[in-house]
């Protein structure tokens, strides 16, 4: 894929977005990673970093307004936690995968070979850039429609599983109250290539293993381990 002359290669994404662009150069730019320009200096395209910046701000606003109106009695702290869960990199990358944005990206050969189309940071940035492009081309209302369709089912899942809670902090409070011990976390396994590693972490209270979790980052794996530990504590009727 080279420049905007290859419109037939990116137009199918409009069906996924349910949007028809007026200015295809915005969509093309949103799908252009800097690695492509590094390897194709003759290209007339710009990379998507400025659109990413814009999309990030728009997402914060739309998600914040949605939560404010959806939960009129909710405290500021929980609203903030829910918004953070909805706009974190892994969530936005999931939206990107749902819309198949990775399939349409302009990537450099090296980035392509390293699995760039599936890398969470790259997919997150691309989603934000596409949001920025839609805003400039269609206005805020069209962005709002798309974003709210994506976040509504994700929000239900986050609340049901308490994914917006800081499980590590909650389990630490419980462990210190119950045993006067601060939990510690150990990486017990790493697998996969460097660009797509999976980490497995266990949480220990003293010498006892209370739970394990896996994720694409050590922090994410530790949060999963802590959530599993909290569930175990609840099942044992020992969670206050």
Buried (B, 14 or more C-beta within 10 A) or exposed (E): BEBBEEEEBBBEBEEBBEBEBEEBBBBBBBBBBBBBBEBBEEBEBBBBBEBBEBBBEBBBEBBBEBBEEBBEEEEEEBBEBBBBBBBBBBBBBBBBBEBBBBBBBBBBEEBBEBBBBBBBEBBBBBBBBBBBBBBBBBEEEBBBBBBBEBBEEBBEEBBEEBBBBEBBEBBBEBBEEEEEBEBEBEEBEEEEEEEEEBBBBBBBBEEEEBBBBBBBBBEBBBBBBBBBBBBBBEEEEEBE
